Amino acid sequence: MAILLHARNLSKSFGLRPLFQSVALAVDENARVGLIGPNGSGKSTLLKILAGRQTPDDGSMTMRKGLRVGYVEQADLFADGATPLSAVVDALSGTHHDGHEQQTLAEIMLDKVGFMDFDQPATELSGGWRKRLAIACELVREPDLLLLDEPTNHLDLEGIVW
């Protein structure tokens, strides 16, 4: 299998408190990897580093050329007035797709993840449906590597199985 991402000797501290030191990992194509640890141990920070949203204090990472990384945070954040459709269309902004393609791809993705009402305000969605929406926003961009931070928070059993 091809390696998508390889991290060597990653370390991160906040002030004098080290979160983690000398972390090494490789993620192979088609692998499913779980990161387990107590609260405050740096799991979210490590995921943000792997997603390129934070930098480590030390260490290095190499990624397959052209690797598209998707990242779903613990907290779901959507624009004011967002609906499932507008959120997924917004996730496609800056891509090579024109407006019609963005709309079509968004509708297809929302259907795949089980949404029935594409125009319901995101503020009215349950925590589980907000999580599904956040995942849909990343999946529609077709990442090669998808990093999920606490992906089952707020999901019901059906959502977890999905």
Secondary structure, DSSP 8 states (H G I E B T S, - for coil): --EEEEEEEEEEEETTEEEEEEEEEEEETT--------TTSSHHHHHHHHTTSS--SEEEEEE-TT--EEEE-SS----TT--HHHHHHHHTTTSS--HHHHHHHHHHHHHHTT-S-TTS-GGGS-HHHHHHHHHHHHHTT--SEEEESSTTTT--HHHHH-
